[in-house]
């Protein structure tokens, strides 16, 4: 455990940020999974409606460095490709 005051504060911040990142990561993974499930069930229109929401979450995750910029681009590309392919 930290002894110095600034180290204690850093630990508190770290714990809060970790909790926020876990929530964001779960949301991201759930959205991607939901889109894949919709595509596999041939519900393409519903998947298309979720696409802007997926893009938004991916962009925000990249902006806050939860994931890397290229990872976000890759995921966006693959999801769009999956939806386009399944028509």
Chimera marker file (.cmm) of the C-alpha trace (Angstrom):
<marker_set name="trace">
<marker id="1" x="0.000" y="0.000" z="0.000" r="1" g="1" b="0" radius="0.5"/>
<marker id="2" x="1.196" y="3.504" z="-0.761" r="1" g="1" b="0" radius="0.5"/>
<marker id="3" x="2.443" y="5.677" z="2.061" r="1" g="1" b="0" radius="0.5"/>
<marker id="4" x="2.998" y="9.000" z="0.324" r="1" g="1" b="0" radius="0.5"/>
<marker id="5" x="-0.048" y="11.229" z="-0.124" r="1" g="1" b="0" radius="0.5"/>
<marker id="6" x="0.345" y="11.611" z="-3.898" r="1" g="1" b="0" radius="0.5"/>
<marker id="7" x="0.742" y="7.842" z="-4.296" r="1" g="1" b="0" radius="0.5"/>
<marker id="8" x="-2.494" y="7.292" z="-2.360" r="1" g="1" b="0" radius="0.5"/>
<marker id="9" x="-4.310" y="9.684" z="-4.683" r="1" g="1" b="0" radius="0.5"/>
<marker id="10" x="-2.773" y="7.986" z="-7.721" r="1" g="1" b="0" radius="0.5"/>
<marker id="11" x="-4.066" y="4.635" z="-6.480" r="1" g="1" b="0" radius="0.5"/>
<marker id="12" x="-7.586" y="6.057" z="-5.999" r="1" g="1" b="0" radius="0.5"/>
<marker id="13" x="-7.531" y="7.516" z="-9.526" r="1" g="1" b="0" radius="0.5"/>
<marker id="14" x="-6.225" y="4.280" z="-10.942" r="1" g="1" b="0" radius="0.5"/>
<marker id="15" x="-9.031" y="2.264" z="-9.332" r="1" g="1" b="0" radius="0.5"/>
<marker id="16" x="-11.711" y="4.659" z="-10.612" r="1" g="1" b="0" radius="0.5"/>
<marker id="17" x="-10.265" y="4.652" z="-14.127" r="1" g="1" b="0" radius="0.5"/>
<marker id="18" x="-10.034" y="0.867" z="-14.130" r="1" g="1" b="0" radius="0.5"/>
<marker id="19" x="-13.716" y="0.587" z="-13.189" r="1" g="1" b="0" radius="0.5"/>
<marker id="20" x="-14.705" y="3.021" z="-15.956" r="1" g="1" b="0" radius="0.5"/>
<marker id="21" x="-12.540" y="1.195" z="-18.509" r="1" g="1" b="0" radius="0.5"/>
<marker id="22" x="-14.088" y="-2.165" z="-17.590" r="1" g="1" b="0" radius="0.5"/>
<marker id="23" x="-17.589" y="-0.764" z="-18.143" r="1" g="1" b="0" radius="0.5"/>
<marker id="24" x="-16.619" y="0.764" z="-21.499" r="1" g="1" b="0" radius="0.5"/>
<marker id="25" x="-14.886" y="-2.423" z="-22.615" r="1" g="1" b="0" radius="0.5"/>
<marker id="26" x="-17.925" y="-4.545" z="-21.753" r="1" g="1" b="0" radius="0.5"/>
<marker id="27" x="-20.220" y="-2.190" z="-23.619" r="1" g="1" b="0" radius="0.5"/>
<marker id="28" x="-17.969" y="-2.338" z="-26.654" r="1" g="1" b="0" radius="0.5"/>
<marker id="29" x="-17.728" y="-6.124" z="-26.643" r="1" g="1" b="0" radius="0.5"/>
<marker id="30" x="-21.472" y="-6.546" z="-26.092" r="1" g="1" b="0" radius="0.5"/>
<marker id="31" x="-22.316" y="-4.236" z="-29.004" r="1" g="1" b="0" radius="0.5"/>
<marker id="32" x="-19.952" y="-6.047" z="-31.354" r="1" g="1" b="0" radius="0.5"/>
<marker id="33" x="-21.350" y="-9.388" z="-30.271" r="1" g="1" b="0" radius="0.5"/>
<marker id="34" x="-24.917" y="-8.143" z="-30.709" r="1" g="1" b="0" radius="0.5"/>
<marker id="35" x="-24.187" y="-7.031" z="-34.285" r="1" g="1" b="0" radius="0.5"/>
<marker id="36" x="-22.578" y="-10.390" z="-35.112" r="1" g="1" b="0" radius="0.5"/>
<marker id="37" x="-25.564" y="-12.260" z="-33.665" r="1" g="1" b="0" radius="0.5"/>
<marker id="38" x="-28.009" y="-10.123" z="-35.659" r="1" g="1" b="0" radius="0.5"/>
<marker id="39" x="-26.053" y="-10.797" z="-38.852" r="1" g="1" b="0" radius="0.5"/>
<marker id="40" x="-25.996" y="-14.535" z="-38.161" r="1" g="1" b="0" radius="0.5"/>
<marker id="41" x="-29.777" y="-14.429" z="-37.618" r="1" g="1" b="0" radius="0.5"/>
<marker id="42" x="-30.152" y="-12.616" z="-40.975" r="1" g="1" b="0" radius="0.5"/>
<marker id="43" x="-31.500" y="-9.452" z="-39.312" r="1" g="1" b="0" radius="0.5"/>
<marker id="44" x="-29.415" y="-7.155" z="-41.474" r="1" g="1" b="0" radius="0.5"/>
<marker id="45" x="-31.563" y="-4.026" z="-41.110" r="1" g="1" b="0" radius="0.5"/>
<marker id="46" x="-31.336" y="-4.154" z="-37.300" r="1" g="1" b="0" radius="0.5"/>
<marker id="47" x="-27.582" y="-4.662" z="-37.540" r="1" g="1" b="0" radius="0.5"/>
<marker id="48" x="-27.335" y="-1.625" z="-39.831" r="1" g="1" b="0" radius="0.5"/>
<marker id="49" x="-29.214" y="0.477" z="-37.283" r="1" g="1" b="0" radius="0.5"/>
<marker id="50" x="-26.659" y="-0.491" z="-34.613" r="1" g="1" b="0" radius="0.5"/>
<marker id="51" x="-23.692" y="0.398" z="-36.828" r="1" g="1" b="0" radius="0.5"/>
<marker id="52" x="-23.524" y="4.150" z="-35.945" r="1" g="1" b="0" radius="0.5"/>
<marker id="53" x="-23.687" y="3.248" z="-32.266" r="1" g="1" b="0" radius="0.5"/>
<marker id="54" x="-20.824" y="0.758" z="-32.714" r="1" g="1" b="0" radius="0.5"/>
<marker id="55" x="-18.768" y="3.381" z="-34.561" r="1" g="1" b="0" radius="0.5"/>
<marker id="56" x="-19.362" y="5.917" z="-31.815" r="1" g="1" b="0" radius="0.5"/>
<marker id="57" x="-18.285" y="3.546" z="-29.043" r="1" g="1" b="0" radius="0.5"/>
<marker id="58" x="-15.201" y="2.422" z="-30.993" r="1" g="1" b="0" radius="0.5"/>
<marker id="59" x="-14.168" y="6.015" z="-31.733" r="1" g="1" b="0" radius="0.5"/>
<marker id="60" x="-14.570" y="7.060" z="-28.114" r="1" g="1" b="0" radius="0.5"/>
<marker id="61" x="-12.599" y="4.028" z="-26.937" r="1" g="1" b="0" radius="0.5"/>
<marker id="62" x="-9.783" y="4.947" z="-29.325" r="1" g="1" b="0" radius="0.5"/>
<marker id="63" x="-9.922" y="8.606" z="-28.307" r="1" g="1" b="0" radius="0.5"/>
<marker id="64" x="-9.519" y="7.751" z="-24.611" r="1" g="1" b="0" radius="0.5"/>
<marker id="65" x="-6.817" y="5.184" z="-25.514" r="1" g="1" b="0" radius="0.5"/>
<marker id="66" x="-8.858" y="2.256" z="-24.232" r="1" g="1" b="0" radius="0.5"/>
<marker id="67" x="-7.983" y="0.614" z="-27.538" r="1" g="1" b="0" radius="0.5"/>
<marker id="68" x="-5.505" y="1.696" z="-30.212" r="1" g="1" b="0" radius="0.5"/>
<marker id="69" x="-6.628" y="3.819" z="-33.150" r="1" g="1" b="0" radius="0.5"/>
<marker id="70" x="-5.815" y="1.129" z="-35.711" r="1" g="1" b="0" radius="0.5"/>
<marker id="71" x="-7.661" y="-1.502" z="-33.669" r="1" g="1" b="0" radius="0.5"/>
<marker id="72" x="-10.772" y="0.679" z="-33.737" r="1" g="1" b="0" radius="0.5"/>
<marker id="73" x="-10.393" y="1.159" z="-37.500" r="1" g="1" b="0" radius="0.5"/>
<marker id="74" x="-9.946" y="-2.566" z="-38.032" r="1" g="1" b="0" radius="0.5"/>
<marker id="75" x="-13.005" y="-3.454" z="-35.964" r="1" g="1" b="0" radius="0.5"/>
<marker id="76" x="-15.141" y="-0.843" z="-37.759" r="1" g="1" b="0" radius="0.5"/>
<marker id="77" x="-13.996" y="-2.118" z="-41.115" r="1" g="1" b="0" radius="0.5"/>
<marker id="78" x="-14.639" y="-5.756" z="-40.309" r="1" g="1" b="0" radius="0.5"/>
<marker id="79" x="-18.107" y="-5.106" z="-38.895" r="1" g="1" b="0" radius="0.5"/>
<marker id="80" x="-19.075" y="-3.018" z="-41.942" r="1" g="1" b="0" radius="0.5"/>
<marker id="81" x="-17.672" y="-5.695" z="-44.245" r="1" g="1" b="0" radius="0.5"/>
<marker id="82" x="-19.607" y="-8.410" z="-42.389" r="1" g="1" b="0" radius="0.5"/>
<marker id="83" x="-22.895" y="-6.513" z="-42.772" r="1" g="1" b="0" radius="0.5"/>
<marker id="84" x="-22.267" y="-5.700" z="-46.438" r="1" g="1" b="0" radius="0.5"/>
<marker id="85" x="-21.271" y="-9.283" z="-47.213" r="1" g="1" b="0" radius="0.5"/>
<marker id="86" x="-24.350" y="-10.838" z="-45.635" r="1" g="1" b="0" radius="0.5"/>
<marker id="87" x="-26.893" y="-9.102" z="-47.882" r="1" g="1" b="0" radius="0.5"/>
<link id1="1" id2="2" r="1" g="1" b="0" radius="0.2"/>
<link id1="2" id2="3" r="1" g="1" b="0" radius="0.2"/>
<link id1="3" id2="4" r="1" g="1" b="0" radius="0.2"/>
<link id1="4" id2="5" r="1" g="1" b="0" radius="0.2"/>
<link id1="5" id2="6" r="1" g="1" b="0" radius="0.2"/>
<link id1="6" id2="7" r="1" g="1" b="0" radius="0.2"/>
<link id1="7" id2="8" r="1" g="1" b="0" radius="0.2"/>
<link id1="8" id2="9" r="1" g="1" b="0" radius="0.2"/>
<link id1="9" id2="10" r="1" g="1" b="0" radius="0.2"/>
<link id1="10" id2="11" r="1" g="1" b="0" radius="0.2"/>
<link id1="11" id2="12" r="1" g="1" b="0" radius="0.2"/>
<link id1="12" id2="13" r="1" g="1" b="0" radius="0.2"/>
<link id1="13" id2="14" r="1" g="1" b="0" radius="0.2"/>
<link id1="14" id2="15" r="1" g="1" b="0" radius="0.2"/>
<link id1="15" id2="16" r="1" g="1" b="0" radius="0.2"/>
<link id1="16" id2="17" r="1" g="1" b="0" radius="0.2"/>
<link id1="17" id2="18" r="1" g="1" b="0" radius="0.2"/>
<link id1="18" id2="19" r="1" g="1" b="0" radius="0.2"/>
<link id1="19" id2="20" r="1" g="1" b="0" radius="0.2"/>
<link id1="20" id2="21" r="1" g="1" b="0" radius="0.2"/>
<link id1="21" id2="22" r="1" g="1" b="0" radius="0.2"/>
<link id1="22" id2="23" r="1" g="1" b="0" radius="0.2"/>
<link id1="23" id2="24" r="1" g="1" b="0" radius="0.2"/>
<link id1="24" id2="25" r="1" g="1" b="0" radius="0.2"/>
<link id1="25" id2="26" r="1" g="1" b="0" radius="0.2"/>
<link id1="26" id2="27" r="1" g="1" b="0" radius="0.2"/>
<link id1="27" id2="28" r="1" g="1" b="0" radius="0.2"/>
<link id1="28" id2="29" r="1" g="1" b="0" radius="0.2"/>
<link id1="29" id2="30" r="1" g="1" b="0" radius="0.2"/>
<link id1="30" id2="31" r="1" g="1" b="0" radius="0.2"/>
<link id1="31" id2="32" r="1" g="1" b="0" radius="0.2"/>
<link id1="32" id2="33" r="1" g="1" b="0" radius="0.2"/>
<link id1="33" id2="34" r="1" g="1" b="0" radius="0.2"/>
<link id1="34" id2="35" r="1" g="1" b="0" radius="0.2"/>
<link id1="35" id2="36" r="1" g="1" b="0" radius="0.2"/>
<link id1="36" id2="37" r="1" g="1" b="0" radius="0.2"/>
<link id1="37" id2="38" r="1" g="1" b="0" radius="0.2"/>
<link id1="38" id2="39" r="1" g="1" b="0" radius="0.2"/>
<link id1="39" id2="40" r="1" g="1" b="0" radius="0.2"/>
<link id1="40" id2="41" r="1" g="1" b="0" radius="0.2"/>
<link id1="41" id2="42" r="1" g="1" b="0" radius="0.2"/>
<link id1="42" id2="43" r="1" g="1" b="0" radius="0.2"/>
<link id1="43" id2="44" r="1" g="1" b="0" radius="0.2"/>
<link id1="44" id2="45" r="1" g="1" b="0" radius="0.2"/>
<link id1="45" id2="46" r="1" g="1" b="0" radius="0.2"/>
<link id1="46" id2="47" r="1" g="1" b="0" radius="0.2"/>
<link id1="47" id2="48" r="1" g="1" b="0" radius="0.2"/>
<link id1="48" id2="49" r="1" g="1" b="0" radius="0.2"/>
<link id1="49" id2="50" r="1" g="1" b="0" radius="0.2"/>
<link id1="50" id2="51" r="1" g="1" b="0" radius="0.2"/>
<link id1="51" id2="52" r="1" g="1" b="0" radius="0.2"/>
<link id1="52" id2="53" r="1" g="1" b="0" radius="0.2"/>
<link id1="53" id2="54" r="1" g="1" b="0" radius="0.2"/>
<link id1="54" id2="55" r="1" g="1" b="0" radius="0.2"/>
<link id1="55" id2="56" r="1" g="1" b="0" radius="0.2"/>
<link id1="56" id2="57" r="1" g="1" b="0" radius="0.2"/>
<link id1="57" id2="58" r="1" g="1" b="0" radius="0.2"/>
<link id1="58" id2="59" r="1" g="1" b="0" radius="0.2"/>
<link id1="59" id2="60" r="1" g="1" b="0" radius="0.2"/>
<link id1="60" id2="61" r="1" g="1" b="0" radius="0.2"/>
<link id1="61" id2="62" r="1" g="1" b="0" radius="0.2"/>
<link id1="62" id2="63" r="1" g="1" b="0" radius="0.2"/>
<link id1="63" id2="64" r="1" g="1" b="0" radius="0.2"/>
<link id1="64" id2="65" r="1" g="1" b="0" radius="0.2"/>
<link id1="65" id2="66" r="1" g="1" b="0" radius="0.2"/>
<link id1="66" id2="67" r="1" g="1" b="0" radius="0.2"/>
<link id1="67" id2="68" r="1" g="1" b="0" radius="0.2"/>
<link id1="68" id2="69" r="1" g="1" b="0" radius="0.2"/>
<link id1="69" id2="70" r="1" g="1" b="0" radius="0.2"/>
<link id1="70" id2="71" r="1" g="1" b="0" radius="0.2"/>
<link id1="71" id2="72" r="1" g="1" b="0" radius="0.2"/>
<link id1="72" id2="73" r="1" g="1" b="0" radius="0.2"/>
<link id1="73" id2="74" r="1" g="1" b="0" radius="0.2"/>
<link id1="74" id2="75" r="1" g="1" b="0" radius="0.2"/>
<link id1="75" id2="76" r="1" g="1" b="0" radius="0.2"/>
<link id1="76" id2="77" r="1" g="1" b="0" radius="0.2"/>
<link id1="77" id2="78" r="1" g="1" b="0" radius="0.2"/>
<link id1="78" id2="79" r="1" g="1" b="0" radius="0.2"/>
<link id1="79" id2="80" r="1" g="1" b="0" radius="0.2"/>
<link id1="80" id2="81" r="1" g="1" b="0" radius="0.2"/>
<link id1="81" id2="82" r="1" g="1" b="0" radius="0.2"/>
<link id1="82" id2="83" r="1" g="1" b="0" radius="0.2"/>
<link id1="83" id2="84" r="1" g="1" b="0" radius="0.2"/>
<link id1="84" id2="85" r="1" g="1" b="0" radius="0.2"/>
<link id1="85" id2="86" r="1" g="1" b="0" radius="0.2"/>
<link id1="86" id2="87" r="1" g="1" b="0" radius="0.2"/>
</marker_set>
